[in-house]
Amino acid sequence: MSLIKIDGGHLLEGEVKISGAKNSVVALIPAAILCDEDVSLVNVPSISDVSALEEILCYLNVNVKRVNDEMKIVSSEMINRPIPESLASKLRASYYFMGALLGKGHKVDIYFPGGCTIGKRPIDLHLKGFRELGATITDMDNHFIIEATELKGAKIYLDVASVGATINIMLAAVKAKGKTIIENAAKEPEIINVATLLNSMGGKVKGAGTYVIEITGVDYLHSALHEVIPDRIEAGTYLIMGALLGNPLKISNIIPSHIESLIYKLREAGVDILIGDDYLVVRKNDNGYLPIDIKTAVYPGYPTDLQQPIIPFLTQCNGISKLEETIYENRFMNIPDTQKMNANIIIKDNRYAFVKGKTQLVGTKVSATDLRGGISLLICGLIADGETIIDNIKYILRGYDDIINKLQRIGAKIEIIDSE
């Protein structure tokens, strides 16, 4: 079993380049099979979630070629067959094959997807959308068979502005007959990125990034070259690291507006951040930071995926900070191990975290329970006194491209080791 070993307290200096967005590419790859020709995706991150999706593509007899950060996908000889639980369970985003296969071949047979256990993430809204497009659904203990003789456009209202449901309905509707309107759609940048790919292939999607998305079905989707947007969560993660250890740290290949909510909160605490067109420069403030209150919300609010990563920062603020998690009920699973590192944190109703600082964290052995919780512990290790060992690192490697080498290049003392 591999572990991450960190010698804490070393400043981070230089430049780190942000990779393609995990939350975008995991939808773009299934979306590519809707194409009747071939699709090339560039700025594809090298993460285990991408490898898991590639396994599913190969199982479906889709031709995949990866060279550096480019992935070419040709689905002209695809075989639409049942996706087994062993493949679907490797990541939550396997559910995007529901919309893609339904849209392409009017049938999908798949098990409920896997992913991090951060809370209830039902697919009821996805299924509701498929039904309103004309599909019938058979659910056999989380084994779904979704099929339709014909998909027809419909007006679909989402009770919750779900990113996954918005994208999945878009994928199913892009080749449906007539017009589909999604109301109360999610507005995340990743949705715009998927819509841009669909339109590059000849799809007709309007309104992505607003509350109402309109899709007019087409019969044919042609070749396209498409770039994955920079990962706003990775960018935010390194920004938090820079606020704690930057000497200074430049974070490049980003879209600063995508993480405005984090920038505002860090500046509220007293962090010095220089904003460029496609980069940020951040420096550690030796005078200390003010406590802040954060409430997670759908985009453009403060992202739930940056709730756990900011906890190490809050331990270094002078006073009591309050975190309110409104999206997932199990997003505090990293707290017990953070407390083992000497953090002073109180959890209330599994919704609120009160973090008292400033506290010197101490290195110890901890365990990642999910992707963002794992990276939170890694940040704790970077600022802790002494050595930190993290196990279950598969969670971290799911979503952060080349993270060990990136951190080493900017001065962190971090490495992957084998357990004894």
Beta strands, then each sheet from edge to edge (+ up, - down):
strand 1: 2-7
strand 2: 12-17
strand 3: 38-42
strand 4: 63-67
strand 5: 70-74
strand 6: 107-111
strand 7: 136-139
strand 8: 143-147
strand 9: 155-157
strand 10: 179-183
strand 11: 204-206
strand 12: 212-216
strand 13: 224-227
strand 14: 246-252
strand 15: 272-275
strand 16: 279-283
strand 17: 293-295
strand 18: 319-324
strand 19: 344-348
strand 20: 352-357
strand 21: 365-367
strand 22: 387-391
strand 23: 413-418
sheet 1: 21+ 22+ 1- 23+
sheet 2: 2+ 14+ 16- 15+
sheet 3: 4+ 5- 3+ 13+
sheet 4: 6+ 8- 7+
sheet 5: 9+ 10+ 12- 11+
sheet 6: 17+ 18+ 20- 19+
end
